[in-house]
Amino acid sequence: MPAIRIVEVNDEATFGLIPPCADPGFDHRTCDYWEDADRGSKAARLAWLEPPAASGPPARAPSANPFAADDEPTVNPFAPASRTGPAFNPFALDDNPLEDNPFAPQRERRASPTAGGPRKLALLGRGLAIFGSYAKVLLADEEAVAYVQFGPLSAYPRAQRLRELYPQLPEAPLPAVISCIATTADARRQGHALHLVADICDDLEARGFAAIEAYPERGARPDATSAATPEFWIAAGFALAVDDERFPVVRRELG
Protein backbone atom coordinates (compact mmCIF):
# COMPACT_ATOMS: atom_id res chain seq x y z
CA MET A 1 0.00 0.00 0.00
CA PRO A 2 1.36 3.44 -0.87
CA ALA A 3 1.91 6.03 1.82
CA ILE A 4 -0.98 8.53 1.63
CA ARG A 5 -0.64 12.20 2.51
CA ILE A 6 -3.25 14.94 1.99
CA VAL A 7 -2.03 18.51 1.55
CA GLU A 8 -4.04 21.73 1.72
CA VAL A 9 -3.52 24.11 -1.20
CA ASN A 10 -2.83 27.44 0.47
CA ASP A 11 0.31 28.90 -1.13
CA GLU A 12 2.43 28.72 -4.29
CA ALA A 13 4.34 25.65 -3.12
CA THR A 14 1.22 23.58 -2.51
CA PHE A 15 -0.45 25.03 -5.62
CA GLY A 16 2.44 23.55 -7.59
CA LEU A 17 1.44 20.08 -6.36
CA ILE A 18 -1.90 20.09 -8.21
CA PRO A 19 -1.74 17.17 -10.66
CA PRO A 20 -2.53 17.63 -14.36
CA CYS A 21 -5.97 16.85 -15.75
CA ALA A 22 -6.38 13.53 -17.53
CA ASP A 23 -7.48 15.49 -20.62
CA PRO A 24 -4.72 18.00 -21.48
CA GLY A 25 -7.33 20.38 -22.89
CA PHE A 26 -8.44 21.12 -19.31
CA ASP A 27 -6.46 22.37 -16.36
CA HIS A 28 -7.35 22.44 -12.64
CA ARG A 29 -4.80 25.23 -12.20
CA THR A 30 -6.64 27.65 -14.51
CA CYS A 31 -10.25 26.50 -14.21
CA ASP A 32 -12.75 29.14 -13.10
CA TYR A 33 -15.84 27.28 -14.30
CA TRP A 34 -17.53 27.21 -10.89
CA GLU A 35 -16.32 30.61 -9.75
CA ASP A 36 -17.67 32.46 -12.82
CA ALA A 37 -21.22 31.43 -13.71
CA ASP A 38 -21.26 33.46 -16.96
CA ARG A 39 -17.82 33.16 -18.53
CA GLY A 40 -16.09 30.46 -16.51
CA SER A 41 -14.09 27.80 -18.32
CA LYS A 42 -12.29 24.55 -17.58
CA ALA A 43 -9.87 25.10 -20.47
CA ALA A 44 -6.11 25.08 -20.05
CA ARG A 45 -4.84 28.67 -20.08
CA LEU A 46 -1.09 28.62 -19.57
CA ALA A 47 -0.86 32.42 -19.40
CA TRP A 48 -2.82 32.30 -16.15
CA LEU A 49 0.01 30.40 -14.51
CA GLU A 50 2.33 33.36 -14.89
CA PRO A 51 2.39 35.86 -12.02
CA PRO A 52 0.79 39.19 -12.92
CA ALA A 53 3.15 41.82 -14.29
CA ALA A 54 4.23 44.37 -11.73
CA SER A 55 2.50 47.68 -12.25
CA GLY A 56 4.78 50.52 -11.19
CA PRO A 57 4.05 54.24 -11.31
CA PRO A 58 3.89 55.81 -14.77
CA ALA A 59 7.13 57.17 -16.15
CA ARG A 60 7.71 60.84 -15.26
CA ALA A 61 8.06 63.29 -18.10
CA PRO A 62 11.54 64.84 -18.34
CA SER A 63 12.00 68.11 -16.46
CA ALA A 64 11.93 71.37 -18.40
CA ASN A 65 14.94 72.51 -16.37
CA PRO A 66 18.05 71.68 -18.45
CA PHE A 67 20.22 71.81 -15.32
CA ALA A 68 18.09 69.39 -13.30
CA ALA A 69 19.15 65.78 -12.93
CA ASP A 70 16.89 63.27 -14.65
CA ASP A 71 15.98 61.62 -11.37
CA GLU A 72 15.58 64.82 -9.39
CA PRO A 73 12.00 65.20 -8.14
CA THR A 74 10.16 68.39 -8.81
CA VAL A 75 9.60 70.21 -5.53
CA ASN A 76 6.57 72.46 -5.06
CA PRO A 77 7.19 74.65 -1.98
CA PHE A 78 3.50 75.57 -1.87
CA ALA A 79 2.17 72.01 -1.86
CA PRO A 80 0.91 70.69 1.48
CA ALA A 81 3.11 68.17 3.20
CA SER A 82 2.12 64.61 2.36
CA ARG A 83 0.76 62.31 5.05
CA THR A 84 1.48 58.63 5.20
CA GLY A 85 -0.71 57.79 8.17
CA PRO A 86 -4.49 57.96 8.57
CA ALA A 87 -6.08 61.38 8.86
CA PHE A 88 -6.87 62.53 12.39
CA ASN A 89 -10.61 62.80 13.00
CA PRO A 90 -11.36 65.27 15.85
CA PHE A 91 -15.00 64.12 15.93
CA ALA A 92 -14.26 60.43 16.41
CA LEU A 93 -15.53 58.83 19.60
CA ASP A 94 -12.79 57.91 22.03
CA ASP A 95 -14.22 54.42 22.45
CA ASN A 96 -14.61 53.65 18.73
CA PRO A 97 -12.31 50.64 18.12
CA LEU A 98 -12.47 51.11 14.36
CA GLU A 99 -10.81 54.52 14.38
CA ASP A 100 -7.04 54.50 14.02
CA ASN A 101 -5.15 56.52 16.57
CA PRO A 102 -2.49 58.52 14.66
CA PHE A 103 -0.27 58.49 17.75
CA ALA A 104 -0.50 54.76 18.40
CA PRO A 105 1.82 52.20 16.78
CA GLN A 106 0.47 51.17 13.39
CA ARG A 107 -0.88 47.65 12.97
CA GLU A 108 1.12 45.44 10.65
CA ARG A 109 -0.67 44.71 7.39
CA ARG A 110 -0.06 41.12 6.40
CA ALA A 111 0.08 40.22 2.74
CA SER A 112 -2.09 37.37 1.55
CA PRO A 113 -0.07 34.16 1.00
CA THR A 114 -1.66 33.96 -2.45
CA ALA A 115 -1.04 37.59 -3.45
CA GLY A 116 0.98 38.04 -6.62
CA GLY A 117 0.59 34.42 -7.72
CA PRO A 118 -1.45 32.78 -10.49
CA ARG A 119 -5.08 33.84 -10.81
CA LYS A 120 -6.43 30.44 -9.79
CA LEU A 121 -4.34 30.52 -6.63
CA ALA A 122 -5.93 33.85 -5.77
CA LEU A 123 -9.39 32.30 -6.25
CA LEU A 124 -8.47 29.41 -3.98
CA GLY A 125 -7.09 31.81 -1.39
CA ARG A 126 -10.14 34.05 -1.04
CA GLY A 127 -11.37 32.39 2.11
CA LEU A 128 -8.12 31.49 3.84
CA ALA A 129 -8.50 34.05 6.62
CA ILE A 130 -12.06 33.00 7.53
CA PHE A 131 -13.03 29.68 5.98
CA GLY A 132 -9.69 27.98 5.44
CA SER A 133 -8.39 26.24 2.33
CA TYR A 134 -10.56 25.65 -0.73
CA ALA A 135 -8.56 22.75 -2.23
CA LYS A 136 -6.53 19.69 -1.33
CA VAL A 137 -4.16 17.31 -3.10
CA LEU A 138 -3.70 13.63 -2.26
CA LEU A 139 -0.16 12.30 -2.53
CA ALA A 140 0.54 8.56 -2.89
CA ASP A 141 4.19 7.87 -2.12
CA GLU A 142 4.69 11.65 -2.54
CA GLU A 143 3.24 11.63 -6.06
CA ALA A 144 0.19 13.86 -6.59
CA VAL A 145 -2.62 11.60 -7.82
CA ALA A 146 -5.91 13.27 -6.81
CA TYR A 147 -7.29 16.79 -6.43
CA VAL A 148 -10.43 18.19 -4.84
CA GLN A 149 -11.87 21.71 -4.76
CA PHE A 150 -14.58 22.66 -2.28
CA GLY A 151 -15.86 25.51 -0.14
CA PRO A 152 -18.95 27.37 0.97
CA LEU A 153 -21.79 27.68 -1.53
CA SER A 154 -21.23 31.45 -1.66
CA ALA A 155 -17.81 30.89 -3.27
CA TYR A 156 -19.28 29.17 -6.34
CA PRO A 157 -21.86 31.22 -8.28
CA ARG A 158 -22.42 28.47 -10.84
CA ALA A 159 -23.46 26.09 -8.07
CA GLN A 160 -25.81 28.73 -6.70
CA ARG A 161 -27.39 29.17 -10.14
CA LEU A 162 -27.74 25.42 -10.60
CA ARG A 163 -29.44 25.10 -7.21
CA GLU A 164 -32.01 27.71 -8.25
CA LEU A 165 -33.29 25.24 -10.85
CA TYR A 166 -34.39 22.84 -8.11
CA PRO A 167 -36.73 24.40 -5.51
CA GLN A 168 -36.99 21.01 -3.79
CA LEU A 169 -33.45 21.41 -2.43
CA PRO A 170 -33.43 22.56 1.20
CA GLU A 171 -32.68 26.23 1.75
CA ALA A 172 -31.36 25.61 5.25
CA PRO A 173 -28.86 24.66 6.25
CA LEU A 174 -27.01 25.81 3.15
CA PRO A 175 -24.45 23.20 2.13
CA ALA A 176 -20.78 23.29 1.51
CA VAL A 177 -19.92 22.37 -2.07
CA ILE A 178 -17.44 19.96 -3.62
CA SER A 179 -17.06 21.46 -7.07
CA CYS A 180 -14.25 19.31 -8.46
CA ILE A 181 -12.89 15.85 -7.77
CA ALA A 182 -10.31 14.32 -10.08
CA THR A 183 -7.76 11.53 -10.22
CA THR A 184 -4.89 11.20 -12.66
CA ALA A 185 -5.46 8.64 -15.39
CA ASP A 186 -2.78 6.26 -14.10
CA ALA A 187 -4.10 6.32 -10.53
CA ARG A 188 -7.76 5.57 -11.17
CA ARG A 189 -9.73 2.76 -9.53
CA GLN A 190 -7.41 2.69 -6.51
CA GLY A 191 -9.76 4.48 -4.11
CA HIS A 192 -7.84 7.76 -3.94
CA ALA A 193 -10.79 9.98 -4.84
CA LEU A 194 -13.02 8.26 -2.27
CA HIS A 195 -10.29 8.68 0.34
CA LEU A 196 -10.06 12.38 -0.47
CA VAL A 197 -13.84 12.89 -0.30
CA ALA A 198 -13.97 11.16 3.11
CA ASP A 199 -11.28 13.54 4.34
CA ILE A 200 -13.20 16.57 3.03
CA CYS A 201 -16.43 15.44 4.70
CA ASP A 202 -14.67 15.16 8.07
CA ASP A 203 -12.96 18.51 7.49
CA LEU A 204 -16.14 20.37 6.54
CA GLU A 205 -18.05 18.90 9.46
CA ALA A 206 -15.30 20.19 11.76
CA ARG A 207 -15.66 23.61 10.13
CA GLY A 208 -19.32 23.67 11.13
CA PHE A 209 -21.17 22.55 8.00
CA ALA A 210 -24.20 20.31 8.31
CA ALA A 211 -24.39 19.15 4.67
CA ILE A 212 -22.36 18.88 1.47
CA GLU A 213 -23.57 18.89 -2.12
CA ALA A 214 -21.95 18.04 -5.44
CA TYR A 215 -23.22 18.47 -8.99
CA PRO A 216 -22.17 15.61 -11.27
CA GLU A 217 -22.89 15.49 -14.98
CA ARG A 218 -24.43 12.47 -16.66
CA GLY A 219 -23.24 11.39 -20.08
CA ALA A 220 -19.91 13.24 -20.02
CA ARG A 221 -16.63 11.57 -20.88
CA PRO A 222 -14.68 10.57 -17.72
CA ASP A 223 -11.85 12.91 -18.67
CA ALA A 224 -14.19 15.82 -19.42
CA THR A 225 -16.18 16.06 -16.20
CA SER A 226 -14.85 17.68 -13.05
CA ALA A 227 -17.62 16.46 -10.75
CA ALA A 228 -17.55 12.68 -11.30
CA THR A 229 -20.76 10.66 -11.67
CA PRO A 230 -23.79 10.09 -9.41
CA GLU A 231 -22.62 6.52 -8.87
CA PHE A 232 -19.27 7.75 -7.51
CA TRP A 233 -20.96 10.04 -5.00
CA ILE A 234 -23.39 7.36 -3.85
CA ALA A 235 -20.38 5.11 -3.18
CA ALA A 236 -18.95 8.02 -1.12
CA GLY A 237 -22.03 8.12 1.12
CA PHE A 238 -24.06 10.77 -0.71
CA ALA A 239 -27.73 10.45 -1.61
CA LEU A 240 -29.37 11.45 -4.89
CA ALA A 241 -31.21 14.67 -3.95
CA VAL A 242 -32.30 15.55 -7.51
CA ASP A 243 -32.51 12.80 -10.13
CA ASP A 244 -32.17 14.99 -13.21
CA GLU A 245 -31.28 13.17 -16.44
CA ARG A 246 -28.48 15.63 -17.25
CA PHE A 247 -27.48 17.57 -14.09
CA PRO A 248 -28.41 15.61 -10.94
CA VAL A 249 -27.60 16.81 -7.44
CA VAL A 250 -26.12 14.64 -4.71
CA ARG A 251 -26.16 15.58 -1.02
CA ARG A 252 -24.70 14.19 2.18
CA GLU A 253 -25.87 15.20 5.64
CA LEU A 254 -23.06 15.53 8.18
CA GLY A 255 -23.04 14.76 11.86
C-alpha positions as CSV (number, residue, x, y, z in Angstrom):
1,M,0.0,0.0,0.0
2,P,1.4,3.4,-0.9
3,A,1.9,6.0,1.8
4,I,-1.0,8.5,1.6
5,R,-0.6,12.2,2.5
6,I,-3.2,14.9,2.0
7,V,-2.0,18.5,1.5
8,E,-4.0,21.7,1.7
9,V,-3.5,24.1,-1.2
10,N,-2.8,27.4,0.5
11,D,0.3,28.9,-1.1
12,E,2.4,28.7,-4.3
13,A,4.3,25.7,-3.1
14,T,1.2,23.6,-2.5
15,F,-0.5,25.0,-5.6
16,G,2.4,23.5,-7.6
17,L,1.4,20.1,-6.4
18,I,-1.9,20.1,-8.2
19,P,-1.7,17.2,-10.7
20,P,-2.5,17.6,-14.4
21,C,-6.0,16.9,-15.8
22,A,-6.4,13.5,-17.5
23,D,-7.5,15.5,-20.6
24,P,-4.7,18.0,-21.5
25,G,-7.3,20.4,-22.9
26,F,-8.4,21.1,-19.3
27,D,-6.5,22.4,-16.4
28,H,-7.3,22.4,-12.6
29,R,-4.8,25.2,-12.2
30,T,-6.6,27.6,-14.5
31,C,-10.3,26.5,-14.2
32,D,-12.7,29.1,-13.1
33,Y,-15.8,27.3,-14.3
34,W,-17.5,27.2,-10.9
35,E,-16.3,30.6,-9.7
36,D,-17.7,32.5,-12.8
37,A,-21.2,31.4,-13.7
38,D,-21.3,33.5,-17.0
39,R,-17.8,33.2,-18.5
40,G,-16.1,30.5,-16.5
41,S,-14.1,27.8,-18.3
42,K,-12.3,24.5,-17.6
43,A,-9.9,25.1,-20.5
44,A,-6.1,25.1,-20.0
45,R,-4.8,28.7,-20.1
46,L,-1.1,28.6,-19.6
47,A,-0.9,32.4,-19.4
48,W,-2.8,32.3,-16.2
49,L,0.0,30.4,-14.5
50,E,2.3,33.4,-14.9
51,P,2.4,35.9,-12.0
52,P,0.8,39.2,-12.9
53,A,3.1,41.8,-14.3
54,A,4.2,44.4,-11.7
55,S,2.5,47.7,-12.3
56,G,4.8,50.5,-11.2
57,P,4.1,54.2,-11.3
58,P,3.9,55.8,-14.8
59,A,7.1,57.2,-16.2
60,R,7.7,60.8,-15.3
61,A,8.1,63.3,-18.1
62,P,11.5,64.8,-18.3
63,S,12.0,68.1,-16.5
64,A,11.9,71.4,-18.4
65,N,14.9,72.5,-16.4
66,P,18.0,71.7,-18.5
67,F,20.2,71.8,-15.3
68,A,18.1,69.4,-13.3
69,A,19.2,65.8,-12.9
70,D,16.9,63.3,-14.7
71,D,16.0,61.6,-11.4
72,E,15.6,64.8,-9.4
73,P,12.0,65.2,-8.1
74,T,10.2,68.4,-8.8
75,V,9.6,70.2,-5.5
76,N,6.6,72.5,-5.1
77,P,7.2,74.6,-2.0
78,F,3.5,75.6,-1.9
79,A,2.2,72.0,-1.9
80,P,0.9,70.7,1.5
81,A,3.1,68.2,3.2
82,S,2.1,64.6,2.4
83,R,0.8,62.3,5.1
84,T,1.5,58.6,5.2
85,G,-0.7,57.8,8.2
86,P,-4.5,58.0,8.6
87,A,-6.1,61.4,8.9
88,F,-6.9,62.5,12.4
89,N,-10.6,62.8,13.0
90,P,-11.4,65.3,15.8
91,F,-15.0,64.1,15.9
92,A,-14.3,60.4,16.4
93,L,-15.5,58.8,19.6
94,D,-12.8,57.9,22.0
95,D,-14.2,54.4,22.4
96,N,-14.6,53.7,18.7
97,P,-12.3,50.6,18.1
98,L,-12.5,51.1,14.4
99,E,-10.8,54.5,14.4
100,D,-7.0,54.5,14.0
101,N,-5.1,56.5,16.6
102,P,-2.5,58.5,14.7
103,F,-0.3,58.5,17.8
104,A,-0.5,54.8,18.4
105,P,1.8,52.2,16.8
106,Q,0.5,51.2,13.4
107,R,-0.9,47.6,13.0
108,E,1.1,45.4,10.6
109,R,-0.7,44.7,7.4
110,R,-0.1,41.1,6.4
111,A,0.1,40.2,2.7
112,S,-2.1,37.4,1.5
113,P,-0.1,34.2,1.0
114,T,-1.7,34.0,-2.5
115,A,-1.0,37.6,-3.4
116,G,1.0,38.0,-6.6
117,G,0.6,34.4,-7.7
118,P,-1.4,32.8,-10.5
119,R,-5.1,33.8,-10.8
120,K,-6.4,30.4,-9.8
121,L,-4.3,30.5,-6.6
122,A,-5.9,33.9,-5.8
123,L,-9.4,32.3,-6.3
124,L,-8.5,29.4,-4.0
125,G,-7.1,31.8,-1.4
126,R,-10.1,34.0,-1.0
127,G,-11.4,32.4,2.1
128,L,-8.1,31.5,3.8
129,A,-8.5,34.0,6.6
130,I,-12.1,33.0,7.5
131,F,-13.0,29.7,6.0
132,G,-9.7,28.0,5.4
133,S,-8.4,26.2,2.3
134,Y,-10.6,25.6,-0.7
135,A,-8.6,22.8,-2.2
136,K,-6.5,19.7,-1.3
137,V,-4.2,17.3,-3.1
138,L,-3.7,13.6,-2.3
139,L,-0.2,12.3,-2.5
140,A,0.5,8.6,-2.9
141,D,4.2,7.9,-2.1
142,E,4.7,11.6,-2.5
143,E,3.2,11.6,-6.1
144,A,0.2,13.9,-6.6
145,V,-2.6,11.6,-7.8
146,A,-5.9,13.3,-6.8
147,Y,-7.3,16.8,-6.4
148,V,-10.4,18.2,-4.8
149,Q,-11.9,21.7,-4.8
150,F,-14.6,22.7,-2.3
151,G,-15.9,25.5,-0.1
152,P,-18.9,27.4,1.0
153,L,-21.8,27.7,-1.5
154,S,-21.2,31.5,-1.7
155,A,-17.8,30.9,-3.3
156,Y,-19.3,29.2,-6.3
157,P,-21.9,31.2,-8.3
158,R,-22.4,28.5,-10.8
159,A,-23.5,26.1,-8.1
160,Q,-25.8,28.7,-6.7
161,R,-27.4,29.2,-10.1
162,L,-27.7,25.4,-10.6
163,R,-29.4,25.1,-7.2
164,E,-32.0,27.7,-8.3
165,L,-33.3,25.2,-10.8
166,Y,-34.4,22.8,-8.1
167,P,-36.7,24.4,-5.5
168,Q,-37.0,21.0,-3.8
169,L,-33.4,21.4,-2.4
170,P,-33.4,22.6,1.2
171,E,-32.7,26.2,1.8
172,A,-31.4,25.6,5.2
173,P,-28.9,24.7,6.3
174,L,-27.0,25.8,3.1
175,P,-24.5,23.2,2.1
176,A,-20.8,23.3,1.5
177,V,-19.9,22.4,-2.1
178,I,-17.4,20.0,-3.6
179,S,-17.1,21.5,-7.1
180,C,-14.3,19.3,-8.5
181,I,-12.9,15.8,-7.8
182,A,-10.3,14.3,-10.1
183,T,-7.8,11.5,-10.2
184,T,-4.9,11.2,-12.7
185,A,-5.5,8.6,-15.4
186,D,-2.8,6.3,-14.1
187,A,-4.1,6.3,-10.5
188,R,-7.8,5.6,-11.2
189,R,-9.7,2.8,-9.5
190,Q,-7.4,2.7,-6.5
191,G,-9.8,4.5,-4.1
192,H,-7.8,7.8,-3.9
193,A,-10.8,10.0,-4.8
194,L,-13.0,8.3,-2.3
195,H,-10.3,8.7,0.3
196,L,-10.1,12.4,-0.5
197,V,-13.8,12.9,-0.3
198,A,-14.0,11.2,3.1
199,D,-11.3,13.5,4.3
200,I,-13.2,16.6,3.0
201,C,-16.4,15.4,4.7
202,D,-14.7,15.2,8.1
203,D,-13.0,18.5,7.5
204,L,-16.1,20.4,6.5
205,E,-18.1,18.9,9.5
206,A,-15.3,20.2,11.8
207,R,-15.7,23.6,10.1
208,G,-19.3,23.7,11.1
209,F,-21.2,22.6,8.0
210,A,-24.2,20.3,8.3
211,A,-24.4,19.2,4.7
212,I,-22.4,18.9,1.5
213,E,-23.6,18.9,-2.1
214,A,-22.0,18.0,-5.4
215,Y,-23.2,18.5,-9.0
216,P,-22.2,15.6,-11.3
217,E,-22.9,15.5,-15.0
218,R,-24.4,12.5,-16.7
219,G,-23.2,11.4,-20.1
220,A,-19.9,13.2,-20.0
221,R,-16.6,11.6,-20.9
222,P,-14.7,10.6,-17.7
223,D,-11.9,12.9,-18.7
224,A,-14.2,15.8,-19.4
225,T,-16.2,16.1,-16.2
226,S,-14.8,17.7,-13.0
227,A,-17.6,16.5,-10.7
228,A,-17.6,12.7,-11.3
229,T,-20.8,10.7,-11.7
230,P,-23.8,10.1,-9.4
231,E,-22.6,6.5,-8.9
232,F,-19.3,7.7,-7.5
233,W,-21.0,10.0,-5.0
234,I,-23.4,7.4,-3.9
235,A,-20.4,5.1,-3.2
236,A,-19.0,8.0,-1.1
237,G,-22.0,8.1,1.1
238,F,-24.1,10.8,-0.7
239,A,-27.7,10.4,-1.6
240,L,-29.4,11.5,-4.9
241,A,-31.2,14.7,-4.0
242,V,-32.3,15.5,-7.5
243,D,-32.5,12.8,-10.1
244,D,-32.2,15.0,-13.2
245,E,-31.3,13.2,-16.4
246,R,-28.5,15.6,-17.2
247,F,-27.5,17.6,-14.1
248,P,-28.4,15.6,-10.9
249,V,-27.6,16.8,-7.4
250,V,-26.1,14.6,-4.7
251,R,-26.2,15.6,-1.0
252,R,-24.7,14.2,2.2
253,E,-25.9,15.2,5.6
254,L,-23.1,15.5,8.2
255,G,-23.0,14.8,11.9
